[in-house]
Amino acid sequence: MGAQNSVKERLYATDSPQALNAKTSHQSEELQLIRRSQAGDADAFGQLVTKYRTRIFTMVCGIVGNEQDAWDIAQEGFLKAWRSMHRFEGRSSFYTWLYSITWNLTISSLRRSSREEVVELNDAIPSSLPGPRINSQRAEIREQVNAAIAKLSPEHRAVVVLKELEDLQYREIAEILNLSIGTVMSRLFYARKRLQSMLRPIYQ
């Protein structure tokens, strides 16, 4: 009986008044920071940036492959968001809005650059390989995966990174990229097929 009660407690833990109150408090706190930021409170905006900067930086770095460039783009995104705070209407979460701004800057940077940086997609690399030289084999495969991803267009690389690296849902990707879910799924399907075609020799 005690075990059954324990299972029930775990199943319904997220519906507990404490959990709901914590979530409501979190949303209320963020809303206050947003309103203060829109009123020109730089300290409030700084708290919002501090809350999300690591996730934003990780996303950008995963695309450009260079920490310094990633920080520059992230900082540009934060500055643009600060200047545009009066336009934030709350139709999406603040994080999604900030993510969208920074993502657009990242793609623009890639398009301006004459040299496309490599993105590592470690999940595409087999977890184990036969033979005594596994480390060198994995390094060689990683280079081939990187090269294949670098050949994708920015639009197709976008959906691959957001889905495979960021593990976002289709709805979230569509919202960030301002696309329909159907378009996201179509681009992801095409990108995966392209990668499979380019990487086929690895798995033969």
C-alpha positions in Angstrom: 0.0 0.0 0.0 2.8 2.3 0.9 4.5 1.7 -2.4 1.3 2.4 -4.3 1.0 5.7 -2.5 4.6 6.6 -3.3 3.9 6.0 -7.0 0.8 8.1 -7.0 2.7 10.9 -5.3 5.4 10.9 -8.0 2.8 10.8 -10.8 0.9 13.7 -9.4 3.8 15.7 -8.0 3.7 18.3 -10.9 0.1 18.9 -10.1 0.7 19.7 -6.5 -0.3 23.2 -5.2 3.4 23.8 -4.3 4.5 23.1 -7.9 1.8 25.2 -9.4 2.5 28.0 -7.0 6.2 27.9 -7.9 5.5 28.0 -11.6 3.1 30.9 -11.2 5.6 32.7 -9.0 8.3 32.2 -11.7 6.1 33.5 -14.4 5.0 36.5 -12.4 8.6 37.3 -11.5 9.6 37.2 -15.2 6.7 39.3 -16.2 7.7 42.0 -13.7 11.2 42.0 -15.1 9.9 42.3 -18.6 7.6 45.3 -17.7 10.5 47.0 -15.8 12.7 46.4 -18.8 10.1 48.0 -21.1 10.0 50.9 -18.8 13.8 51.4 -19.2 15.1 49.5 -16.2 18.5 48.2 -17.4 19.1 46.2 -14.2 15.8 44.2 -14.8 16.9 43.5 -18.4 20.2 42.4 -17.1 18.5 39.8 -14.9 16.7 38.4 -17.9 19.9 38.2 -19.9 21.7 36.4 -17.0 18.8 33.9 -16.8 19.1 32.9 -20.5 22.6 33.8 -21.7 24.1 30.4 -21.3 21.4 28.7 -23.4 21.6 31.4 -26.0 25.4 31.2 -26.2 25.3 27.4 -26.5 23.0 27.7 -29.4 25.0 30.3 -31.3 28.3 28.5 -30.6 26.8 25.3 -31.9 26.2 27.1 -35.2 29.3 29.2 -35.7 31.8 26.8 -34.0 33.8 29.6 -32.5 33.4 30.9 -28.9 34.5 34.4 -29.6 32.2 34.8 -32.6 29.4 33.3 -30.6 29.8 35.7 -27.7 29.9 38.6 -30.2 26.7 37.5 -31.8 25.0 36.8 -28.5 25.9 40.2 -27.2 24.6 41.8 -30.4 21.4 39.8 -29.8 21.0 41.1 -26.3 21.6 44.7 -27.4 19.0 44.4 -30.2 16.6 42.9 -27.7 17.1 45.7 -25.3 16.5 48.3 -28.0 13.4 46.4 -29.1 11.8 45.6 -25.7 8.9 48.0 -26.4 7.9 45.7 -29.3 7.7 42.6 -27.1 4.0 41.9 -26.8 4.1 38.6 -24.9 2.6 36.5 -27.8 5.5 34.0 -27.2 7.7 33.5 -24.1 10.5 36.0 -23.6 13.1 33.2 -24.2 11.6 32.3 -27.6 11.5 36.0 -28.6 15.2 36.4 -27.5 16.1 33.2 -29.2 14.5 34.3 -32.5 16.4 37.6 -32.5 19.7 35.9 -31.8 19.0 33.1 -34.3 18.4 35.6 -37.1 21.6 37.4 -36.3 23.5 34.0 -36.4 22.1 33.1 -39.8 22.9 36.6 -41.1 26.4 36.2 -39.9 26.8 32.9 -41.7 25.5 34.4 -44.9 27.9 37.3 -44.7 30.8 35.1 -44.0 32.9 33.8 -46.9 33.9 30.9 -44.7 31.4 28.6 -43.1 32.3 27.3 -39.7 31.9 23.7 -38.9 29.2 22.4 -36.5 29.7 19.3 -34.6 26.8 16.8 -34.4 28.2 14.2 -32.0 24.8 12.4 -32.0 25.4 11.4 -35.6 28.7 9.7 -34.7 28.4 6.0 -33.8 28.9 5.4 -30.1 31.2 2.4 -30.7 33.4 1.2 -33.6 35.3 -2.0 -34.1 39.1 -2.1 -34.2 42.0 -1.0 -32.1 42.2 2.6 -33.3 38.8 3.7 -32.2 39.8 7.2 -31.2 41.4 8.0 -34.6 38.4 6.4 -36.3 36.0 8.5 -34.3 38.0 11.7 -35.1 37.9 10.9 -38.8 34.2 10.3 -38.7 33.6 13.4 -36.8 35.5 15.4 -39.5 33.3 13.9 -42.2 30.1 14.6 -40.3 31.2 18.2 -39.7 32.1 18.6 -43.4 28.7 17.2 -44.4 26.8 19.6 -42.1 28.8 22.5 -43.3 27.5 21.8 -46.9 23.9 22.3 -45.8 22.3 25.6 -46.5 21.8 27.9 -43.5 18.1 27.2 -43.7 18.6 23.4 -43.5 21.4 23.6 -41.0 19.1 25.7 -38.8 16.4 23.0 -38.4 19.1 20.3 -37.9 20.8 22.1 -35.1 17.6 23.2 -33.4 16.2 19.6 -33.5 19.3 17.5 -33.0 21.4 19.7 -30.8 18.9 21.8 -29.0 16.3 19.0 -29.0 13.4 21.4 -29.5 9.9 20.4 -30.5 8.6 21.1 -34.0 6.3 23.7 -32.7 9.1 25.6 -30.9 11.3 25.4 -34.0 8.5 26.8 -36.2 7.9 29.6 -33.7 11.6 30.5 -33.6 12.2 30.4 -37.3 8.8 32.0 -38.1 7.8 29.0 -40.3 4.9 26.6 -40.5 5.4 23.2 -38.8 5.0 21.6 -42.2 7.9 23.6 -43.6 10.1 22.7 -40.6 9.3 19.0 -41.0 10.0 19.2 -44.8 13.3 21.0 -44.3 14.4 18.6 -41.6 13.5 15.6 -43.8 15.5 17.0 -46.7 18.5 17.9 -44.5 18.5 14.4 -42.9 18.3 12.8 -46.4 21.2 14.9 -47.6 23.3 14.0 -44.6 22.5 10.3 -45.0 23.6 10.5 -48.6 26.8 12.3 -47.9 27.6 10.1 -44.9 26.6 6.8 -46.5 30.2 5.6 -47.0 30.8 5.8 -43.3 28.1 3.3 -42.5 28.7 0.9 -45.3 
